[in-house]
Amino acid sequence: MTGSAPLPAAGTNLRLAFMGTPDFSVPVLEALIAAGHEIAAVYSQPPRPAGRGKKERKSAVHEAAEAHGIPVFTPLSLKHEDEHRAFRDLKLDAAVVVAYGLILPKEILDAPRLGCVNVHASLLPRWRGAAPIQRAILAGDTETGVTIMKMDEGLDTGAMLLAERVEITAETTGETLHDALSALGAKLIVPALAGLAEGYLEATPQPDEGVTYAEKLTRETGHLDFTQDAATLERTIRALAPWPGAWFELDGARFKVFAADVLELGALGNDPGTVLDEELTVSCAKDALRITRLQRPGKAPMDAADLLRGYDGLTPGTRLG
């Protein structure tokens, strides 16, 4: 397993199932199709109510699979024997799993000839779990990447086939990193399958040291607590853009924040959360946060300068909740 050696060739075409749900997964599916692999079935989360009308909407993977004429299955669970039997009957060489959203029981993991292969958006064993992209930025990591691993019954604990790194810069957001890692997963999956099928990629067990867990994001994750330092809050804003979003409250209204800069002012005398000037600079436990793009409730996102010209609720001295 390596992140720097030349990637192996594409190799033999395989009969696969693809298991994924969000838009992050779609480039990997498209890469498998383009490489000539036979996608016998796609598994995705069931359609969910979405949008203002709460109409049921198919997942991004579901729609992509249907566009290619691939059968799509949307079970609520894979625990039942009838699901195990149907999966075995596909007679697969392998299954590729990318942000599917259901736990795969042993009966599913063991059914394909070569097992199940996962595309995970971190450099394992760091950031196992549900939200590795955002947690890497939140923690101030300077790099992350994609790991292709053979799945076992643990939570992202399987042996690794391939990995490649991506730099995290001061401009990296949750959105830009999501897109970069999605594209990287699509780049790595075809050679990883070739190496697995033809026996020239050896799966390497994950090290025992360096394990961290990427807890699931909630809307509360984005709450801007100005008793923290400004650098931490700026990372929170970048990590959670565009979803679930960073936010503060003022008079019971929730303002979303999409971009901000850190002003290195050291420890300030003002109470944390106080607006310091007419450029929406907010005092923090250490330094200050100058908010540059935000959204009032019921309005479109806009630059702070434009919002302040038509709104007088964020004048100097205002205390943000």
HELIX and SHEET records of a PDB file:
HELIX    1   1 ASP A   23  SER A   25  5                                   3    
HELIX    2   2 VAL A   26  ALA A   34  1                                   9    
HELIX    3   3 ALA A   60  ALA A   67  1                                   8    
HELIX    4   4 GLU A   81  ARG A   88  1                                   8    
HELIX    5   5 LYS A  106  LEU A  109  1                                   4    
HELIX    6   6 PRO A  132  LEU A  138  1                                   7    
HELIX    7   7 GLY A  174  GLU A  198  1                                  25    
HELIX    8   8 ARG A  219  GLY A  222  5                                   4    
HELIX    9   9 ALA A  230  ALA A  239  1                                  10    
HELIX   10  10 ALA A  304  ARG A  309  1                                   6    
SHEET    1   A 7 VAL A  72  PHE A  73  0                                        
SHEET    2   A 7 GLU A  38  TYR A  43  1                                        
SHEET    3   A 7 ARG A  15  GLY A  20  1                                        
SHEET    4   A 7 ALA A  94  VAL A  98  1                                        
SHEET    5   A 7 CYS A 116  HIS A 120  1                                        
SHEET    6   A 7 GLU A 143  LYS A 150 -1                                        
SHEET    7   A 7 MET A 160  GLU A 167 -1                                        
SHEET    1   B 2 ARG A  48  ALA A  50  0                                        
SHEET    2   B 2 LYS A  55  ARG A  57 -1                                        
SHEET    1   C 2 ARG A 128  GLY A 129  0                                        
SHEET    2   C 2 TYR A 213  ALA A 214  1                                        
SHEET    1   D 4 ALA A 246  LEU A 250  0                                        
SHEET    2   D 4 ALA A 253  LEU A 263 -1                                        
SHEET    3   D 4 ALA A 288  GLN A 295 -1                                        
SHEET    4   D 4 THR A 281  SER A 283 -1                                        
SHEET    1   E 4 ALA A 246  LEU A 250  0                                        
SHEET    2   E 4 ALA A 253  LEU A 263 -1                                        
SHEET    3   E 4 ALA A 288  GLN A 295 -1                                        
SHEET    4   E 4 MET A 302  ASP A 303 -1                                        
END                                                                             
